[in-house]
Amino acid sequence: MPKPPVDYANVPLPEVRIMTNRLLSAKTTEAVLNAIDPIQHIRQVNMTGESLPAVIGSGPGKGLPNNHTERQVINVAGREVELRCLVGAFYIELEVDDTDMLEATVKEIRSACESTIPDGFSLDIGRYSKYKPSLNDYRSA
Protein backbone atom coordinates (compact mmCIF):
# COMPACT_ATOMS: atom_id res chain seq x y z
CA MET A 1 0.00 0.00 0.00
CA PRO A 2 1.55 3.39 -0.98
CA LYS A 3 2.34 5.93 1.69
CA PRO A 4 0.06 8.99 1.79
CA PRO A 5 1.49 12.24 0.39
CA VAL A 6 3.41 14.21 2.97
CA ASP A 7 2.36 17.77 3.84
CA TYR A 8 5.58 19.80 3.53
CA ALA A 9 4.28 22.94 5.23
CA ASN A 10 6.53 23.77 8.20
CA VAL A 11 8.53 20.55 7.72
CA PRO A 12 12.30 20.98 7.33
CA LEU A 13 13.17 19.13 4.12
CA PRO A 14 16.86 18.30 3.63
CA GLU A 15 18.96 20.64 1.53
CA VAL A 16 22.21 20.12 -0.31
CA ARG A 17 24.55 23.12 -0.17
CA ILE A 18 27.14 23.32 -2.93
CA MET A 19 29.81 25.96 -2.32
CA THR A 20 32.06 26.49 -5.33
CA ASN A 21 35.75 27.31 -4.89
CA ARG A 22 35.40 30.15 -7.42
CA LEU A 23 32.51 32.24 -8.72
CA LEU A 24 31.02 30.56 -11.78
CA SER A 25 30.69 32.05 -15.25
CA ALA A 26 27.28 32.16 -16.90
CA LYS A 27 28.30 29.26 -19.15
CA THR A 28 29.33 27.07 -16.20
CA THR A 29 26.21 28.00 -14.21
CA GLU A 30 24.07 26.98 -17.17
CA ALA A 31 25.95 23.66 -17.45
CA VAL A 32 25.48 22.91 -13.71
CA LEU A 33 21.76 23.70 -13.77
CA ASN A 34 21.20 21.60 -16.89
CA ALA A 35 23.15 18.72 -15.33
CA ILE A 36 21.06 18.67 -12.13
CA ASP A 37 17.70 19.39 -13.83
CA PRO A 38 16.87 15.75 -14.74
CA ILE A 39 17.68 14.45 -11.24
CA GLN A 40 14.62 13.14 -9.41
CA HIS A 41 13.48 14.37 -5.96
CA ILE A 42 14.70 17.98 -6.36
CA ARG A 43 12.04 20.38 -5.10
CA GLN A 44 13.78 23.70 -5.76
CA VAL A 45 17.20 25.20 -6.49
CA ASN A 46 18.33 28.58 -5.12
CA MET A 47 21.57 30.28 -6.13
CA THR A 48 23.58 32.98 -4.37
CA GLY A 49 26.68 34.95 -5.25
CA GLU A 50 27.97 38.36 -6.26
CA SER A 51 25.17 40.60 -7.48
CA LEU A 52 25.14 41.81 -11.08
CA PRO A 53 22.57 44.64 -11.00
CA ALA A 54 21.05 45.96 -14.24
CA VAL A 55 22.00 49.52 -13.26
CA ILE A 56 25.16 50.59 -11.41
CA GLY A 57 24.09 51.71 -7.92
CA SER A 58 27.09 53.69 -6.70
CA GLY A 59 30.37 55.28 -7.72
CA PRO A 60 31.16 57.43 -10.73
CA GLY A 61 28.95 55.32 -13.03
CA LYS A 62 25.86 55.51 -10.80
CA GLY A 63 22.68 55.17 -12.83
CA LEU A 64 24.38 53.82 -15.95
CA PRO A 65 23.54 50.38 -17.34
CA ASN A 66 25.75 47.59 -16.03
CA ASN A 67 27.47 46.11 -19.09
CA HIS A 68 29.00 43.15 -17.25
CA THR A 69 29.77 40.29 -19.64
CA GLU A 70 28.36 37.65 -17.24
CA ARG A 71 24.93 39.31 -16.91
CA GLN A 72 23.24 37.06 -19.44
CA VAL A 73 20.11 35.09 -20.16
CA ILE A 74 20.89 31.38 -19.86
CA ASN A 75 18.87 28.42 -21.10
CA VAL A 76 17.94 25.87 -18.42
CA ALA A 77 15.94 22.87 -19.64
CA GLY A 78 14.40 24.92 -22.44
CA ARG A 79 13.51 27.89 -20.21
CA GLU A 80 15.28 31.22 -20.40
CA VAL A 81 16.56 32.46 -17.04
CA GLU A 82 18.09 35.89 -16.45
CA LEU A 83 21.30 35.48 -14.47
CA ARG A 84 21.49 38.26 -11.87
CA CYS A 85 24.61 37.13 -10.01
CA LEU A 86 27.95 35.42 -10.36
CA VAL A 87 26.97 32.16 -8.68
CA GLY A 88 29.06 30.93 -5.75
CA ALA A 89 26.58 28.62 -4.01
CA PHE A 90 23.61 26.41 -4.83
CA TYR A 91 20.99 25.40 -2.25
CA ILE A 92 19.04 22.39 -3.50
CA GLU A 93 15.95 21.38 -1.52
CA LEU A 94 15.07 17.70 -1.80
CA GLU A 95 11.80 15.78 -1.48
CA VAL A 96 12.96 12.44 -0.12
CA ASP A 97 11.25 9.82 2.03
CA ASP A 98 14.21 8.06 3.62
CA THR A 99 17.99 8.10 3.96
CA ASP A 100 18.55 5.66 1.09
CA MET A 101 16.70 7.98 -1.31
CA LEU A 102 18.62 10.95 0.13
CA GLU A 103 22.00 9.25 -0.38
CA ALA A 104 21.16 8.19 -3.94
CA THR A 105 20.01 11.71 -4.87
CA VAL A 106 23.08 13.33 -3.30
CA LYS A 107 25.31 10.88 -5.19
CA GLU A 108 23.69 11.97 -8.49
CA ILE A 109 24.06 15.66 -7.57
CA ARG A 110 27.73 15.18 -6.65
CA SER A 111 28.38 13.39 -9.95
CA ALA A 112 26.69 16.20 -11.93
CA CYS A 113 28.77 18.83 -10.10
CA GLU A 114 32.04 16.92 -10.58
CA SER A 115 31.46 16.85 -14.33
CA THR A 116 30.53 20.55 -14.66
CA ILE A 117 32.36 22.58 -11.96
CA PRO A 118 36.02 22.72 -13.05
CA ASP A 119 37.60 24.45 -10.03
CA GLY A 120 36.12 22.29 -7.28
CA PHE A 121 33.37 22.60 -4.71
CA SER A 122 32.24 21.43 -1.30
CA LEU A 123 28.95 19.65 -0.77
CA ASP A 124 27.08 19.58 2.57
CA ILE A 125 23.70 18.19 3.61
CA GLY A 126 21.55 20.03 6.16
CA ARG A 127 18.94 22.75 6.35
CA TYR A 128 20.16 26.19 5.24
CA SER A 129 16.99 28.05 4.23
CA LYS A 130 14.06 29.19 6.31
CA TYR A 131 11.09 26.81 6.05
CA LYS A 132 8.50 28.38 8.35
CA PRO A 133 7.45 31.96 9.14
CA SER A 134 9.32 33.85 11.83
CA LEU A 135 8.22 36.73 14.05
CA ASN A 136 9.55 39.24 11.51
CA ASP A 137 7.27 37.77 8.85
CA TYR A 138 4.24 38.43 11.04
CA ARG A 139 5.38 41.98 11.91
CA SER A 140 5.85 43.02 8.28
CA ALA A 141 2.31 42.04 7.26
C-alpha positions as CSV (number, residue, x, y, z in Angstrom):
1,M,0.0,0.0,0.0
2,P,1.5,3.4,-1.0
3,K,2.3,5.9,1.7
4,P,0.1,9.0,1.8
5,P,1.5,12.2,0.4
6,V,3.4,14.2,3.0
7,D,2.4,17.8,3.8
8,Y,5.6,19.8,3.5
9,A,4.3,22.9,5.2
10,N,6.5,23.8,8.2
11,V,8.5,20.5,7.7
12,P,12.3,21.0,7.3
13,L,13.2,19.1,4.1
14,P,16.9,18.3,3.6
15,E,19.0,20.6,1.5
16,V,22.2,20.1,-0.3
17,R,24.6,23.1,-0.2
18,I,27.1,23.3,-2.9
19,M,29.8,26.0,-2.3
20,T,32.1,26.5,-5.3
21,N,35.7,27.3,-4.9
22,R,35.4,30.2,-7.4
23,L,32.5,32.2,-8.7
24,L,31.0,30.6,-11.8
25,S,30.7,32.0,-15.2
26,A,27.3,32.2,-16.9
27,K,28.3,29.3,-19.2
28,T,29.3,27.1,-16.2
29,T,26.2,28.0,-14.2
30,E,24.1,27.0,-17.2
31,A,26.0,23.7,-17.4
32,V,25.5,22.9,-13.7
33,L,21.8,23.7,-13.8
34,N,21.2,21.6,-16.9
35,A,23.1,18.7,-15.3
36,I,21.1,18.7,-12.1
37,D,17.7,19.4,-13.8
38,P,16.9,15.8,-14.7
39,I,17.7,14.4,-11.2
40,Q,14.6,13.1,-9.4
41,H,13.5,14.4,-6.0
42,I,14.7,18.0,-6.4
43,R,12.0,20.4,-5.1
44,Q,13.8,23.7,-5.8
45,V,17.2,25.2,-6.5
46,N,18.3,28.6,-5.1
47,M,21.6,30.3,-6.1
48,T,23.6,33.0,-4.4
49,G,26.7,34.9,-5.2
50,E,28.0,38.4,-6.3
51,S,25.2,40.6,-7.5
52,L,25.1,41.8,-11.1
53,P,22.6,44.6,-11.0
54,A,21.1,46.0,-14.2
55,V,22.0,49.5,-13.3
56,I,25.2,50.6,-11.4
57,G,24.1,51.7,-7.9
58,S,27.1,53.7,-6.7
59,G,30.4,55.3,-7.7
60,P,31.2,57.4,-10.7
61,G,29.0,55.3,-13.0
62,K,25.9,55.5,-10.8
63,G,22.7,55.2,-12.8
64,L,24.4,53.8,-15.9
65,P,23.5,50.4,-17.3
66,N,25.8,47.6,-16.0
67,N,27.5,46.1,-19.1
68,H,29.0,43.2,-17.3
69,T,29.8,40.3,-19.6
70,E,28.4,37.6,-17.2
71,R,24.9,39.3,-16.9
72,Q,23.2,37.1,-19.4
73,V,20.1,35.1,-20.2
74,I,20.9,31.4,-19.9
75,N,18.9,28.4,-21.1
76,V,17.9,25.9,-18.4
77,A,15.9,22.9,-19.6
78,G,14.4,24.9,-22.4
79,R,13.5,27.9,-20.2
80,E,15.3,31.2,-20.4
81,V,16.6,32.5,-17.0
82,E,18.1,35.9,-16.4
83,L,21.3,35.5,-14.5
84,R,21.5,38.3,-11.9
85,C,24.6,37.1,-10.0
86,L,27.9,35.4,-10.4
87,V,27.0,32.2,-8.7
88,G,29.1,30.9,-5.7
89,A,26.6,28.6,-4.0
90,F,23.6,26.4,-4.8
91,Y,21.0,25.4,-2.2
92,I,19.0,22.4,-3.5
93,E,16.0,21.4,-1.5
94,L,15.1,17.7,-1.8
95,E,11.8,15.8,-1.5
96,V,13.0,12.4,-0.1
97,D,11.3,9.8,2.0
98,D,14.2,8.1,3.6
99,T,18.0,8.1,4.0
100,D,18.5,5.7,1.1
101,M,16.7,8.0,-1.3
102,L,18.6,11.0,0.1
103,E,22.0,9.3,-0.4
104,A,21.2,8.2,-3.9
105,T,20.0,11.7,-4.9
106,V,23.1,13.3,-3.3
107,K,25.3,10.9,-5.2
108,E,23.7,12.0,-8.5
109,I,24.1,15.7,-7.6
110,R,27.7,15.2,-6.6
111,S,28.4,13.4,-10.0
112,A,26.7,16.2,-11.9
113,C,28.8,18.8,-10.1
114,E,32.0,16.9,-10.6
115,S,31.5,16.8,-14.3
116,T,30.5,20.5,-14.7
117,I,32.4,22.6,-12.0
118,P,36.0,22.7,-13.1
119,D,37.6,24.4,-10.0
120,G,36.1,22.3,-7.3
121,F,33.4,22.6,-4.7
122,S,32.2,21.4,-1.3
123,L,28.9,19.6,-0.8
124,D,27.1,19.6,2.6
125,I,23.7,18.2,3.6
126,G,21.6,20.0,6.2
127,R,18.9,22.8,6.4
128,Y,20.2,26.2,5.2
129,S,17.0,28.1,4.2
130,K,14.1,29.2,6.3
131,Y,11.1,26.8,6.0
132,K,8.5,28.4,8.4
133,P,7.5,32.0,9.1
134,S,9.3,33.8,11.8
135,L,8.2,36.7,14.1
136,N,9.6,39.2,11.5
137,D,7.3,37.8,8.8
138,Y,4.2,38.4,11.0
139,R,5.4,42.0,11.9
140,S,5.9,43.0,8.3
141,A,2.3,42.0,7.3
